[in-house]
Amino acid sequence: MAFFVSHSTDFVGAEPSRYFGLFNANESASTLAVELDISKALDVLDINDNHVGIDVNRAVSVQSANASYYSDKEGRKIDMKLVSGQPIQVWVDYEGTTLNVSLSPLKNQTVASILNLTGLDVMFEPSFDTTCWENYPISMR
């Protein structure tokens, strides 16, 4: 599953069963996606079959991290399985040029104690001053 922001609603040529239905093997224009990925695809250099990735204009993540969260109760980072069937919360914060992604089990966390999985400086062109579309496409690879 992926959360994405794009300047276009035209995804002609995007592969529906791969690349989250957003990308094809080439670069797409002005699309930012945060993926919750449960497969390890070698062609896009996935780190494992349980990760959060940030994709800018193509399916190869510019940054990725193992799915994990910070437990207030245990005082440490804990790996979590995205396919566990348990509800999770995902925070995607973008402020100008910095994108932060965090997640936690739904029952567990407060916003104050989330673990930032990414702290990526992203220059997304053209700027978000123009109209953008957001969506949550679901695709199985």
Secondary structure by P-SEA (a helix, b strand, c coil): ccccccccccccccccccccccccccccccccccccccccccccccccccbbbbbcccccccccccbbbbbccccbbbbbbccccbbbbbbbbbcccbbbbbbcccccccccccccccccccccccccccbbbbbbbbbcc
